[in-house]
Amino acid sequence: LNVKIPAGVADGERIRLKGQGAPGVGGGANGDLYLTIRFAPHPKFDVEDENLIITLPLAPWELALGTEVAVPTLT
């Protein structure tokens, strides 16, 4: 099956594929197929609600005095 995952889908959310399930009893129409979305863990990024989170280690003096930090992105 080719499935298009909509933007903004959340971990644990279900997607319904109408008529893509098993055939019905006695030659009935195919049922619906439900997919449950599960996010695979990523070594650098976490997801909270609709936010992508990354934790960066900073030294106390960098916080107090300010600094520039290179932040990795998905691209």
Secondary structure as the mmCIF struct_conf table of DSSP 4:
data_model
#
loop_
_struct_conf.conf_type_id
_struct_conf.id
_struct_conf.beg_label_comp_id
_struct_conf.beg_label_asym_id
_struct_conf.beg_label_seq_id
_struct_conf.end_label_comp_id
_struct_conf.end_label_asym_id
_struct_conf.end_label_seq_id
HELX_LH_PP_P HELX_LH_PP_P1 LYS A 4 PRO A 6
TURN_TY1_P TURN_TY1_P1 ALA A 7 GLY A 8
TURN_TY1_P TURN_TY1_P2 ASP A 11 GLY A 12
STRN STRN1 ARG A 14 LEU A 17
TURN_TY1_P TURN_TY1_P3 LYS A 18 GLY A 19
BEND BEND1 GLY A 21 GLY A 21
HELX_LH_PP_P HELX_LH_PP_P2 ALA A 22 GLY A 24
TURN_TY1_P TURN_TY1_P4 VAL A 25 GLY A 26
BEND BEND2 GLY A 27 GLY A 27
HELX_LH_PP_P HELX_LH_PP_P3 GLY A 28 ASN A 30
STRN STRN2 LEU A 33 THR A 36
HELX_LH_PP_P HELX_LH_PP_P4 PHE A 39 PRO A 41
BEND BEND3 PRO A 43 LYS A 44
STRN STRN3 PHE A 45 GLU A 48
TURN_TY1_P TURN_TY1_P5 ASP A 49 GLU A 50
STRN STRN4 ASN A 51 ILE A 54
HELX_RH_AL_P HELX_RH_AL_P1 PRO A 60 LEU A 65
#
